[in-house]
Amino acid sequence: ADFDAKKKRKVAEIYQALNSDPIDVAVLRRMAISEGGLLTDEIRCKVWPKLLSVNTDDLPPLPGKELREDSKDYQQVLLDVRRSLRRFPPGMPDDQREVLQEELIDIILHVLKRNPQLHYYQGYHDIVVTFLLVVGDRLATALVEKLSTHHLRDFMDPTMDNTKHILNYLMPIIDQVNPEVHDFMQSAEVGTIFALSWLITWFGHVLSDFRHVVRLYDFFLACHPLMPIYFAAVIVLHREQEVLDCECDMASVHHLLSQIPQDLPYESLISKAGDLFVQFPPSELAKEAAQAAQAERTAASTFKDFELASVQQRPDTVLRQRFRERLRGEERTKSILTKPRTNRFVKLAVMGLTVALGAAALAVVKSALEWAPKFELQIFP
């Protein structure tokens, strides 16, 4: 009964935000992040476009079949879509699934045709099919196009340099929280490639339960583009004991980590990923990630939330006020600390505050122009 009451309150709050003038995107973000996410596909159809700043009154016409004739990607897309049977609901009639697969091909080719700077990658269809199943082909086309030019932009370069660079944030995040796991993984020389399919498909390829996939999409759409790598880090950290009990060699650790458990405590991990983003924002980790990658500047590093955050929607300023006094105490402590790693434990003590706030109260986890990593360190040309 309590669960139903909470759910009803949340639905009412979402519709109130949708019906306000202007639409209260900050509240919609908070709803997408907080426990349970957006609850139903009917609500996602209304909220996902707002999170991506897509005007549903001005959708592009449906793509036509003529795109297939002159697309250099058609054959590869066709192969990937044919292999995507497991991404459709079990028990779906074959003829219905085949129609959706045709629509999936058309959406992908349409986005690539309209954006020649984007390059198809294997795994992209796993993201597109999630949107298709939730919102239908026409709206999915518009949402995927916006997503591809923003959140997914770095994966769609002609080379994988920027994707590798984003993967290079994984180990610094783990190091901040659990140096023992970090050092063990470094000794095993496992690298980060085990998380590649997680990152580039927003976990759509590796999770078998569609409900978990769309719950994560709610979270990622409401957050900074680097949030999936924070979520990847909390999965590894959640499996700390399994990792440390593993043989310390590349093959064993890679095998363990690449087999993602299906029974993860998703709400708890989402909350932890949000907390870690606040404690160790990308700008703080950029230097280590850049040293590892020697990479070019990524699109994620200049993320501006596509004009969606209005001046008054700055949750980062609220969070900073909440942190200020605690952080002053941390600064005083710093002067007596000598070991370079000790500071991370002071920071983790401060995490008590964010854990109490939870990911819901990240309020829009950086709708935020200020918190987007601007790499003030000038580590990129």
C-alpha positions in Angstrom: 0.0 0.0 0.0 2.9 2.3 0.9 4.6 1.5 -2.4 1.3 2.3 -4.4 0.9 5.6 -2.5 4.5 6.6 -3.3 4.0 5.7 -6.9 0.8 7.7 -7.2 2.5 10.7 -5.6 5.3 10.4 -8.1 3.1 10.1 -11.1 1.1 13.2 -9.9 4.4 15.1 -9.5 5.6 14.2 -13.0 2.3 15.3 -14.6 2.3 18.5 -12.6 5.8 19.2 -14.0 4.7 18.4 -17.5 1.7 20.6 -17.3 3.4 23.6 -15.7 4.3 26.6 -17.9 7.1 26.5 -18.7 7.6 22.7 -18.3 9.6 22.1 -15.1 12.5 20.1 -16.6 14.4 20.2 -13.3 11.6 18.2 -11.6 11.4 15.8 -14.5 15.1 15.1 -14.2 14.8 14.5 -10.5 11.9 12.1 -11.1 14.0 10.2 -13.8 16.9 9.8 -11.4 15.0 9.0 -8.2 13.9 5.6 -7.1 11.9 3.8 -9.8 12.7 6.2 -12.5 9.8 7.2 -14.8 7.7 4.2 -13.9 5.9 3.5 -17.2 6.6 3.7 -20.9 3.6 6.0 -21.3 5.3 8.5 -19.0 8.6 8.0 -20.8 7.0 8.9 -24.1 6.2 12.3 -22.6 9.3 12.9 -20.5 12.2 11.6 -22.6 11.6 14.3 -25.3 11.7 17.0 -22.6 15.0 15.6 -21.2 16.5 15.8 -24.7 14.9 19.1 -25.6 13.0 17.6 -28.6 9.9 19.4 -29.8 7.3 16.7 -30.3 5.1 19.1 -32.3 7.6 19.3 -35.0 8.8 15.7 -35.7 10.6 14.8 -38.9 8.7 12.7 -41.4 9.3 9.0 -41.2 12.3 7.9 -43.1 11.8 6.1 -46.4 13.2 2.9 -47.9 15.3 4.8 -50.5 17.9 5.4 -47.8 19.0 1.8 -48.2 20.1 2.1 -51.7 22.9 4.6 -51.2 24.0 4.0 -47.6 27.5 2.6 -47.1 26.4 1.3 -43.7 23.3 -0.6 -44.8 24.9 -4.1 -45.0 26.4 -3.8 -41.5 23.3 -2.3 -40.0 21.2 -5.1 -41.6 23.5 -7.8 -40.1 23.4 -6.2 -36.6 19.7 -5.8 -36.7 19.2 -9.4 -37.8 21.3 -10.5 -34.8 19.2 -8.5 -32.4 16.4 -11.0 -31.7 17.1 -11.1 -28.0 16.5 -7.4 -27.7 12.8 -7.9 -28.5 10.3 -9.0 -25.8 10.1 -12.8 -25.5 7.0 -14.1 -27.0 6.6 -11.3 -29.5 5.1 -12.7 -32.8 7.6 -13.0 -35.6 5.7 -10.7 -38.0 5.5 -7.9 -35.4 9.2 -8.2 -34.6 10.2 -8.2 -38.3 8.2 -4.9 -38.8 10.1 -3.4 -35.8 13.4 -4.6 -37.2 12.7 -2.9 -40.5 11.8 0.3 -38.7 15.1 0.0 -36.7 17.1 -0.2 -39.9 15.3 2.9 -41.3 15.8 5.0 -38.1 19.6 4.3 -38.0 20.1 5.0 -41.7 18.0 8.2 -41.4 20.1 9.6 -38.6 23.3 8.7 -40.4 22.1 10.3 -43.6 21.2 13.6 -41.9 24.4 13.7 -39.9 27.3 12.7 -42.2 29.8 13.5 -39.4 28.4 10.5 -37.4 29.8 7.1 -38.0 27.9 3.9 -37.3 29.3 1.5 -34.7 28.3 -2.0 -33.7 26.2 -1.7 -30.6 24.5 1.5 -31.7 21.4 -0.5 -32.7 21.1 -1.7 -29.1 20.4 1.9 -28.0 18.1 2.7 -31.0 16.0 -0.4 -30.4 15.4 0.6 -26.8 13.9 3.9 -28.0 11.9 2.2 -30.7 10.3 -0.2 -28.3 9.4 2.5 -25.8 8.3 5.5 -27.9 7.6 4.1 -31.5 9.4 4.8 -34.7 8.7 8.5 -35.4 9.5 9.9 -32.0 12.5 7.4 -31.6 13.9 8.9 -34.8 14.0 12.4 -33.3 15.2 11.3 -29.9 18.0 9.1 -31.3 19.2 11.9 -33.6 19.5 14.4 -30.7 21.1 11.7 -28.5 23.6 10.8 -31.3 24.8 14.4 -31.7 25.1 14.9 -27.9 25.5 12.0 -25.4 26.7 9.4 -28.0 28.7 11.8 -30.1 32.1 10.5 -28.9 31.3 6.9 -29.9 30.4 8.0 -33.4 33.8 9.3 -34.5 35.7 7.7 -37.3 38.1 6.2 -34.7 37.7 4.9 -31.2 40.0 7.4 -29.6 37.4 9.3 -27.8 35.6 6.1 -26.7 38.8 4.8 -25.3 39.3 8.2 -23.5 35.9 7.9 -21.8 36.8 4.4 -20.7 39.9 5.8 -19.2 37.8 7.5 -16.5 36.8 4.1 -15.1 40.0 3.3 -13.3 40.4 6.8 -11.6 36.9 6.5 -10.3 37.6 3.1 -8.9 40.9 4.3 -7.4 39.1 7.2 -5.6 36.8 4.8 -3.8 38.7 1.5 -3.4 42.5 1.7 -4.1 42.8 -2.0 -3.3 40.5 -3.1 -6.2 42.2 -0.5 -8.4 45.7 -1.8 -7.7 44.5 -5.4 -8.1 43.1 -4.7 -11.5 46.2 -2.8 -12.5 48.4 -5.8 -11.4 46.2 -8.1 -13.4 46.6 -5.7 -16.4 42.9 -6.3 -17.2 42.4 -2.8 -18.8 38.9 -1.5 -19.4 37.8 -3.2 -22.5 35.4 -5.4 -20.5 33.2 -2.3 -20.0 33.2 -1.3 -23.7 29.9 -2.9 -24.6 28.3 -1.6 -21.4 29.3 2.0 -22.3 28.5 2.1 -26.0 25.1 0.4 -25.6 24.2 2.1 -22.3 24.1 -1.5 -20.9 21.3 -2.4 -23.4 23.4 -5.2 -24.9 24.3 -6.9 -21.7 21.1 -6.7 -19.5 18.5 -9.3 -20.3 15.6 -7.6 -18.5 14.2 -4.7 -20.5 12.8 -3.1 -17.3 16.3 -2.6 -16.0 17.5 -1.2 -19.3 14.8 1.5 -19.5 15.4 2.3 -15.8 19.0 3.0 -16.6 18.0 5.1 -19.7 15.8 7.3 -17.5 18.9 7.9 -15.3 21.4 8.5 -18.1 19.0 10.8 -20.1 18.7 13.0 -17.0 22.4 13.2 -16.3 25.7 14.2 -17.7 27.0 12.1 -20.7 29.7 10.5 -18.6 27.3 9.0 -16.1 27.4 5.6 -17.8 31.1 5.3 -16.9 30.3 6.1 -13.3 27.7 3.4 -13.3 30.2 1.0 -14.8 32.6 1.8 -11.9 29.9 1.2 -9.3 29.2 -2.2 -10.8 32.9 -3.2 -10.4 33.0 -1.7 -6.9 29.9 -3.7 -6.0 31.7 -6.9 -7.0 34.8 -6.0 -4.9 35.0 -9.4 -3.1 34.6 -11.4 -6.3 37.3 -9.3 -8.0 39.8 -9.7 -5.1 39.1 -13.4 -4.9 39.9 -13.9 -8.5 43.2 -15.1 -9.9 45.3 -12.0 -10.5 45.7 -12.3 -14.2 44.2 -10.6 -17.2 42.2 -13.5 -18.6 40.6 -14.4 -15.2 39.6 -10.9 -14.2 38.4 -10.0 -17.7 36.2 -13.1 -17.8 34.7 -12.3 -14.4 34.0 -8.7 -15.1 32.7 -9.1 -18.6 30.0 -11.5 -17.3 27.6 -8.9 -15.8 25.3 -10.2 -13.1 21.6 -9.8 -13.9 20.5 -9.4 -10.3 22.2 -6.2 -9.5 20.7 -3.8 -6.9 20.0 -1.2 -9.6 18.4 1.5 -7.4 21.3 1.3 -4.9 23.9 1.4 -7.7 22.2 4.4 -9.4 22.2 6.3 -6.1 25.9 5.5 -5.6 26.8 6.5 -9.2 25.1 9.8 -8.7 26.9 10.3 -5.4 30.3 9.5 -6.9 29.7 12.0 -9.7 29.1 14.7 -7.2 32.2 13.7 -5.1 34.5 13.2 -8.0 33.2 15.2 -11.0 34.8 14.5 -14.4 36.9 17.7 -14.2 38.7 16.3 -11.2 39.5 13.0 -12.9 40.3 14.5 -16.3 44.0 14.8 -15.8 44.4 11.1 -14.9 42.1 10.1 -17.7 44.0 12.2 -20.2 47.4 10.9 -19.1 46.1 7.4 -19.7 44.7 8.2 -23.1 46.6 11.1 -24.5 43.3 11.7 -26.1 41.9 14.6 -28.0 39.2 16.7 -26.5 35.9 14.8 -26.3 32.4 16.1 -27.1 31.4 15.1 -23.5 34.0 17.6 -22.1 32.1 20.5 -23.6 28.6 19.2 -22.8 26.2 22.2 -22.3 23.0 20.2 -21.8 21.9 21.5 -25.1 20.4 24.8 -23.8 18.0 22.8 -21.7 19.2 24.1 -18.3 17.7 27.5 -17.8 19.5 29.9 -15.5 17.2 29.1 -12.5 17.8 25.3 -12.9 21.2 25.1 -11.3 21.1 22.2 -8.8 24.9 22.4 -8.6 24.6 25.7 -6.8 22.2 24.1 -4.3 24.5 21.2 -3.8 27.5 23.4 -3.4 25.8 25.3 -0.6 25.0 22.0 1.1 28.6 20.9 0.8 30.3 24.1 1.6 30.6 23.7 5.4 31.6 20.1 5.2 34.2 20.8 2.6 35.6 23.6 4.7 36.4 21.0 7.3 38.0 18.9 4.6 40.2 21.8 3.5 41.4 22.3 7.1 42.2 18.6 7.4 44.2 18.6 4.1 47.0 20.7 5.7 47.9 17.9 8.1 47.6 15.0 5.5 50.7 13.8 3.9 50.0 10.6 1.9 48.5 11.4 -1.5 45.8 8.9 -1.1 44.6 10.0 2.3 42.5 12.8 0.8 40.2 10.4 -0.9 39.2 9.0 2.5 38.4 12.4 3.8 36.3 12.9 0.7 34.5 9.6 1.3 33.6 10.8 4.8 31.9 13.8 3.1 30.0 11.2 1.1 27.8 10.7 4.1 26.0 13.8 3.0 25.4 12.7 -0.5 24.4 9.2 0.5 21.8 10.8 2.8 20.7 13.0 -0.1 20.7 10.1 -2.5 20.6 10.3 -6.2 17.1 11.8 -6.2 18.3 14.9 -4.4 21.0 15.4 -6.9 18.0 17.3 -8.3 18.9 17.2 -11.9 22.5 15.9 -11.4 24.0 18.8 -13.1 21.5 20.3 -15.4 24.3 22.4 -15.1 26.5 24.4 -17.1 29.0 24.9 -14.3 29.4 21.3 -13.4 30.0 20.1 -16.9 33.7 19.3 -17.1 35.4 22.2 -18.8 38.9 20.9 -18.2 40.2 24.0 -16.5 43.4 22.2 -16.1 44.2 22.9 -19.7 45.3 19.4 -20.3 43.9 19.3 -23.8 45.1 21.5 -26.7 
